[in-house]
Amino acid sequence: MQPTPPQPTKKIQLNRLLSKKGICSRTQAEVHIQNEDVLVNNKVVRDPLAWIDSTSTITLVSQKRIPYTNSNQTPTTTAVPAPHAALYAIMNKPSGYVTTRSDELHRQTVYDLLPPDLCATWCFPVGRLDKDSEGLLLFTNDTQWADNLLNPETHVEKIYRVKVDRLPTQEDITRLCAGITLDGTTTKPCTITRDHGSWFLVTLSEGKNRQIRKMFWECGGKVKKLIRVQIGKYKLAEDFLPGTVRVIEKGDI
């Protein structure tokens, strides 16, 4: 019998991995890495751009934990803790909050919206929404679940409601749906349909940085409002007001 070939793993640059896991921002990650404060599978890695298996165990040296302030709590510190019970939550993120644990510019973060019991538990956002974007944001401490939702190879769809200041032509939409070059890489095929007025529904199976805003900018338009309404089977309910957070029961995962 032929041995089962090893399953491919997804690699990601170390500074982005720390940011993706909600440990710190990319800027903070570079400082910690250069200070030899980051262990990958119990080994120090000194290059912020090193390619790391996304399933690796990331540890911060305890003497150099990351300080941050949460508006619901007194200033505290955070570090990757020992394993604990799986946690899953959903947030309707309002505009004006950045998706990071702490911010060098002292802006409000999505952690300021978490209730105290969730703040006391280490968790990280699944993907990101920029400061001006709104809508569905998932939180967890289950890295495998998060990776399955974010990995483009799993084709988990994300749906956004987008309002633009200039209506794209049908030719523009066809080009965007087929894939265009952004920041040196080609976007995957997507779906864009007219909702009403200047609103569109955009369905992606990937999540490049500010991708939708850049796509419409390529067509001469500007996104005035962007709301993520669905990730896979998880949707924003009509009664789910901005700033609201709900725990997802494990049986619904």
KEDO-263413 format. One record per residue: residue number from 1; residue in one letter; x negated, y negated, z of N, C-alpha, C in turn. Coordinates in steps of 0.2 Angstrom, whole numbers, plus 5000, padded with zeros to 4 digits. Each point is the difference from the previous one (the first is absolute). Layout:
NODE num residu  npx  npy  npz capx capy capz  cpx  cpy  cpz
NODE NUM      A    X    Y    Z    X    Y    Z    X    Y    Z
...
% end
This chain:
NODE num residu  npx  npy  npz capx capy capz  cpx  cpy  cpz
NODE   1      M 4996 5006 5000 5004 4994 5000 4996 4994 5000
NODE   2      Q 5001 4995 4996 4996 4994 4999 5002 4996 5006
NODE   3      P 4995 4997 5003 5001 4995 5006 5004 4994 4998
NODE   4      T 5004 4998 5005 5004 4994 4998 4995 4994 5000
NODE   5      P 5001 4996 4994 4995 4994 5000 5002 4995 5005
NODE   6      P 4995 4996 5002 5001 4995 5005 5005 4995 4998
NODE   7      Q 5004 4997 5004 5005 4995 4998 4996 4993 4999
NODE   8      P 5001 4996 4995 4997 4994 4999 5002 4995 5006
NODE   9      T 4995 4996 5002 5002 4995 5005 4999 4993 4997
NODE  10      K 5004 4996 5003 4999 4993 4998 4995 4996 5004
NODE  11      K 4996 4996 4996 4995 4996 5003 5001 4993 5000
NODE  12      I 4998 4996 5005 5002 4993 5000 4994 4997 5004
NODE  13      Q 4999 4994 4998 4994 4996 5003 5002 4999 5007
NODE  14      L 4994 5000 5004 5001 5000 5008 5004 4994 5002
NODE  15      N 4998 4994 4998 5003 4994 5002 5008 5000 4999
NODE  16      R 5001 5003 4994 5008 5000 4998 5003 5005 5004
NODE  17      L 4996 5006 5002 5003 5005 5004 5002 4998 5007
NODE  18      L 4996 4996 5003 5001 4997 5007 5006 4995 4999
NODE  19      S 5001 4997 4995 5005 4995 4999 5007 5004 4999
NODE  20      K 4999 5005 4996 5006 5004 4998 5003 5004 5006
NODE  21      K 4996 5002 5005 5002 5003 5006 5002 4995 5005
NODE  22      G 5000 4994 4999 5002 4995 5004 4996 4999 5006
NODE  23      I 4993 5002 4999 4995 4999 5006 4998 4993 5000
NODE  24      C 4999 4997 4994 4998 4993 5000 5000 4997 4993
NODE  25      S 4999 4994 4999 5000 4997 4993 4993 5002 4996
NODE  26      R 5000 4999 4994 4994 5002 4996 4994 4996 5002
NODE  27      T 5002 4993 5002 4994 4996 5002 4997 5002 5007
NODE  28      Q 5005 5002 5004 4998 5002 5007 4996 5007 4999
NODE  29      A 5003 5004 4995 4996 5007 4999 4993 4999 4998
NODE  30      E 4999 4995 4996 4993 5000 4998 4995 4998 5006
NODE  31      V 5003 4996 5004 4996 4998 5006 4998 5006 5005
NODE  32      H 5006 5004 5001 4999 5005 5004 4995 5006 4997
NODE  33      I 5001 5000 4994 4996 5005 4996 4992 4998 5000
NODE  34      Q 4999 4994 4999 4993 4997 5000 4997 5000 5007
NODE  35      N 5005 5000 5005 4997 5001 5007 5000 5007 5003
NODE  36      E 5000 5005 4995 5000 5007 5001 5005 5002 5006
NODE  37      D 5006 4997 4999 5005 5001 5005 5005 5005 4997
NODE  38      V 4999 5003 4994 5005 5004 4997 4997 5007 4999
NODE  39      L 5004 5005 5002 4997 5007 4999 5005 5003 4996
NODE  40      V 4998 5004 4995 5004 5004 4995 4998 5007 5002
NODE  41      N 5005 5004 5002 4999 5007 5002 4993 5000 5005
NODE  42      N 5000 4995 5005 4995 5000 5005 4993 4998 4997
NODE  43      K 5000 4997 4994 4993 4998 4998 5001 4993 4998
NODE  44      V 4995 4996 5001 5000 4992 4999 5000 4999 4992
NODE  45      V 5004 4996 4998 4999 4998 4993 4999 4993 4999
NODE  46      R 4995 4998 4997 4998 4993 5000 5002 4996 4994
NODE  47      D 5003 5003 4995 5002 4997 4994 5007 4999 4999
NODE  48      P 5003 4993 5000 5007 4999 5000 5003 5003 4994
NODE  49      L 4996 5001 4994 5003 5002 4994 4999 5007 4999
NODE  50      A 4998 5004 5005 4999 5007 4999 5006 5004 4999
NODE  51      W 5000 5005 4995 5006 5003 4998 5001 5006 5005
NODE  52      I 5006 5000 5004 5001 5004 5005 5007 5004 4999
NODE  53      D 5000 5007 5002 5006 5004 4999 5005 4997 5005
NODE  54      S 5006 4998 4997 5005 4997 5004 5003 5004 5006
NODE  55      T 4998 5006 5000 5003 5004 5006 4994 5001 5005
NODE  56      S 4995 4996 5000 4994 5000 5005 5003 4997 5006
NODE  57      T 4996 5002 5005 5002 4997 5007 4996 4994 5001
NODE  58      I 5003 4995 5001 4997 4993 5001 5000 4998 5008
NODE  59      T 4994 4999 5002 4999 4998 5007 4997 4993 5001
NODE  60      L 5002 4996 5005 4996 4994 5001 4997 5001 5007
NODE  61      V 4993 4998 5000 4996 5000 5006 5004 4996 5006
NODE  62      S 5001 5004 5006 5005 4997 5005 4997 4993 5002
NODE  63      Q 4994 4999 5000 4997 4993 5003 5002 4994 4996
NODE  64      K 5002 5002 4993 5001 4994 4996 5007 5001 4997
NODE  65      R 5005 5001 5004 5007 5000 4997 5002 4994 4997
NODE  66      I 5006 5000 4996 5002 4994 4997 5005 4996 5004
NODE  67      P 4998 4994 5001 5005 4996 5004 5006 4997 4995
NODE  68      Y 5006 5000 5003 5005 4997 4996 5005 4997 5005
NODE  69      T 5004 4996 4998 5006 4997 5004 5006 5001 4997
NODE  70      N 5005 5003 5004 5007 5001 4998 5004 4995 5004
NODE  71      S 5005 4997 4996 5004 4995 5004 5004 5003 5005
NODE  72      N 5002 5006 5000 5004 5004 5004 4996 5002 5007
NODE  73      Q 4994 4999 4999 4996 5003 5006 4994 4995 5001
NODE  74      T 4996 5002 5006 4994 4996 5001 4995 5002 4996
NODE  75      P 4994 4996 4998 4995 5003 4996 4997 5006 5003
NODE  76      T 4999 5005 4995 4997 5006 5001 4995 5003 4995
NODE  77      T 4999 5006 5000 4995 5003 4996 5003 5006 4997
NODE  78      T 4998 5002 4994 5002 5006 4997 4994 5004 4997
NODE  79      A 5001 5007 5000 4995 5004 4997 5004 5007 4998
NODE  80      V 4997 5004 4996 5004 5006 4998 5000 5005 5006
NODE  81      P 5006 5002 5002 5000 5004 5006 5000 5007 4999
NODE  82      A 5001 5004 5005 5000 5007 5000 5007 5002 4996
NODE  83      P 5001 5006 4997 5006 5002 4997 5006 4999 5005
NODE  84      H 5006 4998 4998 5005 5000 5004 5007 5001 4996
NODE  85      A 5005 5000 5002 5006 5002 4997 5001 4996 4994
NODE  86      A 5003 5003 4994 5001 4997 4994 5005 4994 5001
NODE  87      L 4999 4995 4997 5005 4994 5000 5001 4997 4993
NODE  88      Y 5006 4999 4999 5003 4997 4993 5005 4995 5001
NODE  89      A 4999 4994 4997 5004 4994 5001 5001 4997 4993
NODE  90      I 5006 4996 5000 5001 4996 4994 5001 4993 5002
NODE  91      M 4998 4995 4996 5001 4993 5002 5002 4996 4993
NODE  92      N 5005 4996 5001 5001 4995 4995 4996 4994 5001
NODE  93      K 4995 4999 4997 4995 4995 5001 5003 4993 4997
NODE  94      P 5000 4995 5004 5001 4993 4997 4994 4997 4997
NODE  95      S 5002 4995 4996 4994 4996 4997 4996 4996 5006
NODE  96      G 4994 4999 4999 4996 4996 5004 4996 5004 5005
NODE  97      Y 5000 5007 5000 4996 5004 5004 4995 5004 4996
NODE  98      V 4994 5000 5002 4995 5004 4996 5000 5007 5003
NODE  99      T 4998 5005 4995 5000 5007 5002 4993 5002 5002
NODE 100      T 4998 4999 5006 4994 5001 5003 5001 5000 5008
NODE 101      R 4995 5004 5003 5001 5000 5008 4998 4993 5003
NODE 102      S 4995 4997 4997 4998 4994 5003 4997 4996 4994
NODE 103      D 5001 4993 5000 4998 4996 4995 4995 4994 5002
NODE 104      E 4995 4999 4996 4995 4995 5001 5003 4993 5000
NODE 105      L 5005 4999 4996 5003 4993 5000 5005 4999 5005
NODE 106      H 5001 5005 5004 5005 5000 5006 5007 4999 4997
NODE 107      R 5002 5003 4995 5007 5000 4997 5004 5006 5004
NODE 108      Q 5006 4999 5000 5004 5005 5002 5000 5007 4996
NODE 109      T 4999 5005 5004 5000 5007 4996 5006 5004 5002
NODE 110      V 5000 5006 4996 5006 5004 5001 5000 5003 5006
NODE 111      Y 4994 5001 5004 5000 5003 5006 5004 4995 5005
NODE 112      D 5000 4994 4999 5004 4995 5004 5008 5002 5000
NODE 113      L 5002 5004 4995 5007 5001 5000 5001 5007 5003
NODE 114      L 4995 5004 5002 5001 5007 5003 5003 4999 5007
NODE 115      P 5004 5004 5002 5002 5000 5007 4995 5002 5004
NODE 116      P 5000 4999 5007 4994 5001 5004 4998 5008 5001
NODE 117      D 5005 5004 4999 4999 5007 5001 4996 5003 4994
NODE 118      L 5001 4997 4994 4996 5002 4994 4994 4996 5000
NODE 119      C 4999 4994 5002 4994 4997 5001 4995 5003 5004
NODE 120      A 5003 5004 5005 4995 5004 5005 4998 5006 4997
NODE 121      T 5002 5002 4994 4998 5006 4997 4996 4998 4993
NODE 122      W 4995 5003 4999 4996 4999 4994 5004 5002 4994
NODE 123      C 5001 4996 4996 5003 5001 4993 4998 4995 4995
NODE 124      F 5001 5002 4994 4998 4996 4994 5005 4999 4995
NODE 125      P 5000 4995 4996 5005 4999 4995 4998 5005 4994
NODE 126      V 5005 5002 4997 4999 5004 4994 5001 4996 4994
NODE 127      G 4994 4998 4997 5000 4995 4995 5000 4993 5002
NODE 128      R 5001 4995 4996 5000 4993 5002 5005 4996 4996
NODE 129      L 5002 4995 5003 5004 4995 4997 4996 4993 5001
NODE 130      D 4999 4996 4995 4996 4994 5002 5005 4995 5004
NODE 131      K 4997 4995 5002 5003 4995 5005 5007 4998 4997
NODE 132      D 5000 4998 4994 5006 4997 4997 5005 5006 4998
NODE 133      S 4999 5006 5000 5004 5005 4998 5004 5003 5006
NODE 134      E 5006 5003 4999 5004 5002 5005 5002 5008 4999
NODE 135      G 5004 5002 5004 5003 5007 4999 4997 5006 5004
NODE 136      L 5001 5006 4997 4999 5006 5004 4992 5001 5001
NODE 137      L 4999 5001 5006 4993 5002 5002 5000 5005 5005
NODE 138      L 4996 5006 4999 5000 5006 5004 4994 4999 5005
NODE 139      F 5001 5003 5006 4995 5000 5005 4999 5008 5002
NODE 140      T 4994 5002 5001 4999 5007 5003 4993 5000 5003
NODE 141      N 4999 5006 5003 4993 5002 5002 4998 5007 4997
NODE 142      D 5004 5002 4995 5000 5006 4996 4996 4998 4994
NODE 143      T 4993 5001 5000 4997 4998 4994 5001 5004 4994
NODE 144      Q 5002 5007 5000 5001 5004 4995 5007 4998 4997
NODE 145      W 5005 4998 5004 5006 4998 4997 5000 4993 4996
NODE 146      A 4996 4996 5003 4998 4993 4997 4997 5001 4993
NODE 147      D 4995 5005 5000 4996 5001 4994 5004 5003 4995
NODE 148      N 5005 5004 5001 5005 5003 4996 5004 4995 4996
NODE 149      L 5002 4995 5004 5004 4995 4998 4997 4995 4995
NODE 150      L 4993 4999 5002 4996 4995 4996 4997 5002 4994
NODE 151      N 4998 5007 5000 4996 5002 4995 5003 5000 4993
NODE 152      P 4998 4997 4995 5003 4999 4994 5001 5007 4997
NODE 153      E 4996 5005 5002 5001 5007 4997 5007 5003 5002
NODE 154      T 5003 4998 5006 5006 5003 5002 5006 4997 4997
NODE 155      H 4999 4994 4996 5005 4997 4997 5006 4998 5004
NODE 156      V 4999 4998 5006 5005 4997 5004 5002 4993 4998
NODE 157      E 5006 4999 4998 5002 4994 4997 5001 4994 5005
NODE 158      K 4998 4994 4999 5002 4994 5004 5004 4996 4996
NODE 159      I 5006 4997 5002 5004 4996 4996 5001 4993 5004
NODE 160      Y 4999 4995 4995 5000 4993 5003 5005 4996 4996
NODE 161      R 5003 4995 5004 5005 4995 4997 4995 4994 4999
NODE 162      V 5000 4997 4994 4995 4995 4998 5004 4994 4997
NODE 163      K 4999 4994 5002 5003 4994 4997 4995 4996 4997
NODE 164      V 5000 4998 4994 4995 4997 4996 5003 4993 4998
NODE 165      D 4995 4995 4999 5002 4993 4998 5001 5000 4992
NODE 166      R 4998 5005 4997 5000 5000 4992 5002 5007 4998
NODE 167      L 5005 5001 4996 5002 5006 4998 4995 5003 4995
NODE 168      P 4998 5006 5001 4995 5003 4995 5004 5002 4993
NODE 169      T 4997 5000 4995 5003 5003 4994 5001 5007 5000
NODE 170      Q 5004 5003 4996 5000 5008 4999 4993 5003 4998
NODE 171      E 4997 4996 4996 4993 5002 4998 4995 5000 5006
NODE 172      D 5001 4995 5005 4996 5000 5006 5001 5006 5004
NODE 173      I 5007 5001 5001 5002 5006 5004 4997 5006 4998
NODE 174      T 5001 5001 4993 4997 5006 4997 4993 5001 5001
NODE 175      R 4996 4995 5000 4993 5000 5001 4998 5001 5007
NODE 176      L 5004 4997 5005 4998 5002 5007 5002 5007 5002
NODE 177      C 5005 5002 4997 5002 5007 5002 4995 5005 4997
NODE 178      A 4997 4999 4994 4996 5004 4997 4993 5000 5004
NODE 179      G 4998 4995 5004 4994 4999 5003 4996 4995 4997
NODE 180      I 4997 4996 5004 4996 4994 4998 4993 5001 5004
NODE 181      T 4995 4996 4998 4994 5000 5004 5000 4994 5005
NODE 182      L 4999 5002 5006 4999 4995 5006 4994 5002 5004
NODE 183      D 4996 4995 5001 4994 5000 5004 4996 5006 4997
NODE 184      G 4999 5001 4994 4996 5005 4997 5003 5007 4999
NODE 185      T 5006 5001 5003 5003 5007 4999 5007 4999 4997
NODE 186      T 5002 5006 4997 5007 5000 4997 5005 5002 5005
NODE 187      T 5005 4997 5000 5006 5002 5005 5003 5006 4997
NODE 188      K 5003 5004 5004 5004 5006 4998 5007 4997 4997
NODE 189      P 5003 5004 4996 5006 4999 4997 5005 4999 5006
NODE 190      C 5005 4995 4999 5005 4998 5005 5006 4999 4997
NODE 191      T 5005 4998 5004 5007 4999 4998 5002 4993 5002
NODE 192      I 5003 4996 4995 5002 4993 5002 5007 4999 4997
NODE 193      T 5005 4999 5004 5007 4999 4997 5003 4993 5003
NODE 194      R 5004 4997 4996 5003 4994 5002 5005 5001 5005
NODE 195      D 5000 4997 5006 5005 5001 5005 5006 4995 4998
NODE 196      H 4999 4993 5002 5005 4995 4998 4996 4993 5001
NODE 197      G 5002 4996 4996 4997 4993 5000 4992 5001 4998
NODE 198      S 4996 4997 5005 4993 5001 4999 4997 5005 5004
NODE 199      W 5004 5005 5003 4998 5006 5004 4999 5006 4995
NODE 200      F 4994 5004 5002 4999 5006 4997 4998 5005 5005
NODE 201      L 5001 5006 4998 4998 5006 5004 4994 5003 4997
NODE 202      V 4995 5001 5004 4994 5002 4997 4998 5007 5004
NODE 203      T 4999 5005 4997 4998 5007 5003 4993 5002 4998
NODE 204      L 4996 5000 5005 4993 5002 4999 4998 5007 5004
NODE 205      S 4995 5003 4997 4998 5006 5003 4993 4999 5003
NODE 206      E 4997 4994 5000 4994 4998 5003 5001 4993 5004
NODE 207      G 4994 4998 5002 5001 4994 5004 4993 4996 5000
NODE 208      K 4999 4997 4994 4994 4996 5000 5001 4993 5004
NODE 209      N 4994 4997 5002 5001 4993 5003 5004 4995 4996
NODE 210      R 5005 4998 5003 5005 4995 4997 5002 5001 4993
NODE 211      Q 5001 5007 4999 5001 5002 4993 5006 4997 4996
NODE 212      I 5005 5000 5003 5006 4997 4997 5000 4993 4999
NODE 213      R 4997 4996 5004 4999 4993 4999 4995 4999 4994
NODE 214      K 4995 5004 5000 4995 4999 4994 5003 5002 4994
NODE 215      M 5004 5005 5000 5004 5002 4994 5004 4995 4997
NODE 216      F 5004 4997 5004 5004 4995 4997 4996 4993 4998
NODE 217      W 4995 4999 5004 4996 4995 4998 4997 5000 4993
NODE 218      E 4998 5007 4998 4997 5001 4994 5005 4998 4994
NODE 219      C 5007 5000 5002 5005 4998 4995 5002 4993 5001
NODE 220      G 4996 4996 5003 5001 4993 5001 5005 4998 5005
NODE 221      G 5002 5005 5005 5005 4998 5005 4997 5001 5007
NODE 222      K 5004 4998 5005 4998 5000 5007 5005 5003 5004
NODE 223      V 4998 5005 5004 5005 5003 5005 5002 4995 5005
NODE 224      K 5006 4999 5001 5003 4995 5005 5002 5004 5007
NODE 225      K 5002 5006 4999 5002 5004 5005 4999 5008 4999
NODE 226      L 4997 5003 5004 4998 5007 4999 5002 5004 5007
NODE 227      I 5005 5005 4999 5003 5004 5005 4999 5008 4998
NODE 228      R 4996 5003 5005 5000 5008 4998 5006 5003 5004
NODE 229      V 5004 5003 4996 5006 5003 5002 5000 5008 5001
NODE 230      Q 4995 5003 4998 4999 5007 5000 4993 5003 4999
NODE 231      I 4999 5005 5005 4994 5004 4999 5002 5007 5000
NODE 232      G 4999 5004 4994 5003 5007 5000 5007 5000 5002
NODE 233      K 5002 5004 5005 5007 5001 5002 5002 4994 5006
NODE 234      Y 4995 4996 5002 5001 4995 5005 5002 4994 4997
NODE 235      K 5006 4998 5002 5003 4994 4997 5002 4995 5006
NODE 236      L 5001 4993 4998 5002 4995 5004 5008 5000 5000
NODE 237      A 5003 5001 5006 5007 5000 5000 5002 4993 5000
NODE 238      E 5007 4999 4998 5002 4993 5000 5000 4996 5007
NODE 239      D 5001 5004 5005 5001 4997 5007 4993 5000 5003
NODE 240      F 4995 5001 4997 4993 5000 5002 4997 4994 4999
NODE 241      L 5000 4995 5005 4999 4993 5000 4992 4999 5000
NODE 242      P 4998 4995 4997 4992 4998 5000 4998 5000 5007
NODE 243      G 4994 5003 5001 4997 5000 5007 5002 5006 5004
NODE 244      T 5005 5004 4998 5002 5006 5003 4996 5006 4999
NODE 245      V 4999 5004 5006 4996 5006 5000 5004 5005 5002
NODE 246      R 4999 5006 4997 5004 5006 5002 4995 5006 5000
NODE 247      V 5001 5004 5005 4996 5007 5000 5003 5005 4996
NODE 248      I 4996 5003 4996 5003 5006 4996 4999 5006 5003
NODE 249      E 5005 5004 5001 5000 5006 5004 4996 5005 4996
NODE 250      K 4996 5004 5003 4995 5005 4996 5004 5004 4996
NODE 251      G 5006 5002 5002 5004 5004 4996 5002 4997 4993
NODE 252      D 5000 4994 5000 5001 4996 4993 4994 4999 4996
NODE 253      I 4995 5002 5002 4993 5000 4996 5000 5005 4995
% end
